[in-house]
Amino acid sequence: MSRRWSAAGLDPRDWTPRELRHSFVSLLSDSGMSLEQIADLCGHSGTTVTESVYRHQLRPVLLGGAVAMDRIFDAEA
């Protein structure tokens, strides 16, 4: 039996389409892409669904990680 692996050694069977879509939108948003462009890429007719359902998903996790890293590197300085 062969195993299929995707980028960075991730097993695609560990990700659902919903998780991939949320990650896609969150990463684009956090990289500075406009809400209108993201909505267009997702096939949304407007920005309401994009903002309320998808865009907020990853920011709290990234922010928490960034704060922790700041504490770690400040402590070592």
C-alpha positions as CSV (number, residue, x, y, z in Angstrom):
1,M,0.0,0.0,0.0
2,S,1.5,3.4,-1.0
3,R,1.1,6.5,1.1
4,R,0.4,9.9,-0.5
5,W,2.0,12.9,1.2
6,S,1.5,16.5,0.6
7,A,3.6,19.6,1.2
8,A,5.6,19.7,4.4
9,G,5.0,16.0,5.1
10,L,1.3,16.5,5.9
11,D,-1.0,13.6,5.3
12,P,-3.9,14.9,3.3
13,R,-6.2,12.4,5.0
14,D,-5.7,14.4,8.2
15,W,-7.4,17.5,6.8
16,T,-11.1,17.9,5.9
17,P,-12.1,20.2,3.0
18,R,-13.7,22.5,5.6
19,E,-10.4,22.8,7.5
20,L,-8.5,23.5,4.3
21,R,-10.9,26.2,3.3
22,H,-10.8,27.9,6.7
23,S,-7.0,27.8,6.7
24,F,-6.8,29.1,3.1
25,V,-9.0,32.1,3.9
26,S,-7.2,32.8,7.2
27,L,-3.8,32.7,5.7
28,L,-4.7,34.9,2.8
29,S,-6.3,37.4,5.3
30,D,-3.3,37.4,7.6
31,S,-1.0,38.0,4.6
32,G,-2.9,41.2,3.8
33,M,-5.1,40.2,0.9
34,S,-8.2,42.3,0.7
35,L,-11.5,40.8,1.9
36,E,-13.0,41.4,-1.5
37,Q,-10.3,39.4,-3.3
38,I,-10.6,36.5,-0.8
39,A,-14.4,36.5,-1.2
40,D,-14.0,36.4,-5.0
41,L,-11.5,33.5,-4.7
42,C,-14.0,31.6,-2.5
43,G,-16.9,32.2,-4.9
44,H,-18.8,34.3,-2.4
45,S,-21.2,36.9,-3.9
46,G,-20.2,39.4,-1.2
47,T,-17.9,39.8,1.8
48,T,-20.3,39.0,4.6
49,V,-19.8,35.3,4.7
50,T,-16.1,35.5,4.1
51,E,-15.7,37.9,7.1
52,S,-18.1,36.3,9.6
53,V,-17.4,32.6,9.0
54,Y,-13.9,32.3,7.6
55,R,-11.6,35.2,8.2
56,H,-11.4,35.2,12.0
57,Q,-10.3,31.5,12.3
58,L,-6.5,31.6,12.5
59,R,-5.8,35.1,13.8
60,P,-6.2,34.3,17.5
61,V,-3.9,31.3,17.3
62,L,-1.2,33.2,15.4
63,L,-1.5,36.1,17.8
64,G,-1.1,33.8,20.8
65,G,1.9,32.2,19.2
66,A,3.5,35.5,18.4
67,V,3.0,36.8,21.9
68,A,4.6,33.6,23.3
69,M,7.6,33.9,20.9
70,D,8.1,37.6,21.9
71,R,8.2,36.5,25.6
72,I,10.7,33.8,24.8
73,F,13.1,35.9,22.8
74,D,12.7,38.9,25.2
75,A,13.7,36.7,28.1
76,E,16.9,35.5,26.2
77,A,18.0,39.0,25.3
